Amino acid sequence: MDNIFETLSVGLPVLVAQLGVTLALLGAGIGAYMALTPFHEMRLVQQGNVAGGVVLAGALVALSIPLAATLATSLVTLDILLWGGIAVVVQLLAFLLTAALLRDLRRMIDAGNLAAGCVVAAIQIAVALINAGAMAG
């Protein structure tokens, strides 16, 4: 029984620190994402624009996937911070490339074009899965 409490007293602070760093990276990533996008996701969601909601949900999932892989494979909090930061940058670059390929993206999302929202979310999630695989080695 003492071993359990000893393990818990050592492991719990590490778990809390690593979870906190990962959630902070997720928050910073989604904040940076919303600053980079040509549309205002939160306003669109509040207005009931499904395409805006799909794009925002896709971004959250896409940022979370490589962060989860980094969290699962890193033993040191600094590794999570470093590789998690790289994962966020890769995801942001993937969105910028997607936006460049879909030239009229802002108009499509603002108009509630669900097909465009799904394509953006799918590209983000596909890149996230590959990004996570690369992070996990």
N, C-alpha and C positions, 0 to 999 in steps of 0.2 A: 504494500500500500504506500509506503514511503517513496518507492521508486516512481509511482504514478504522480505524486505531488511534486517530486523533484523534477521530473520530466515536464510537467505542466508549468512549473515556475520558471523553467529555462525556455521552454518552447512557446508559451503564450505571448510573452513580449515580442518575440521574433515574428510570430504570426501577425500580431497587431501592427507592428511596424511595416512588414511587407505588404499587408493588406492596405494599410493607409497610404503607402507610397503608390501602390497600383491604382487605388481609387483616385488619388490626386492626379496621377498621369491621365486617367480617364477623363476627369473633370477638365484638366488643362487641354487635353486633346479635343474634347467636344467644344470647348470654348473657342479654341483656335479654328476648328472646323467651321463653326457658325460665323466667325469673323471673316473667313475666306470665301464663304459661299456668296453668290450674287443675290440670294433671296433670304428672307427672314423667316426661318423655320418656325420659331415660336409663334410669331404673328399668324403664319399660315395655319398652324395647328389650332390656334385659338379660333380661327375663322372656319374651322372644319374642313380645311383643304387636305384631302386624303393623300395626295401626291407629296405634299410637304411633310406630312407625318411619316410616310413610307421612307422618304429620303433621310429624315432625322433618325428614325428607328434603325435604318440600315447603317447609318454612320455610327450609332452607339454600339450596335452588334459588331460592326467591322473593327472598331477601335478595341473592343473588349476581347476579341478572339486572340490576337497576337499578345496582348497584355496578359491574358490568362496563360498562354503558353510560356511566356517569360516567367511569370510567377511560379508556374509548376516546375520549371527546369532550373531555376536559379536558387542557389543556397545562400547567397549574400545579398543583402538589401541594395547595395551599390550596383550590383549586376542588374537588378530589376530596374533601377533608376536609369542606368545607361541604356540597356537593351530595350526597355520600355519606351524610352524617349525616342530611340531610333525607330521603333515600331510605329509610334505615333507619326513621326515625320514621313515614313513610307506611306502610311494611310492618307495623310494630307496630300502628298504628291500624287497618289492615285486619284484622289478627287479632282485635283487641278487638271490632270491629264484627261479625265472623263469629261470635265466641263469644257475643255478645249475641243474634244472630239464632238460633243453635242453642242454645237455653236449657239443654239437658241434655247439653252437649258433654262435660263431664268424665266423666260416667257412661258415655256411649257409647264414648269412647276407652279408658277403663279396662277396659271390657267387651270390647274388641277389635273394635268395630264398624268393619270395614274400609270400609264405604260412607261412614260419617261421616268417617273419616280421608281418604278420597279427595276428598270434597267440600271439606273444609278445605284440603287441599293444592291443589286446583284453583282455589279462590277466591284463595288466596295467590299462585299463579303467574300467574293472570289479572291481578290487580292489579299484580304485578311487571312484566309485559310492558307494561302501560299506563304505569306509573311510569317504566320505562326509555325508552319512546317520548317521554314528556314531558321527561325529562332530556336526551335526545339532541337535542330541538328539531326 
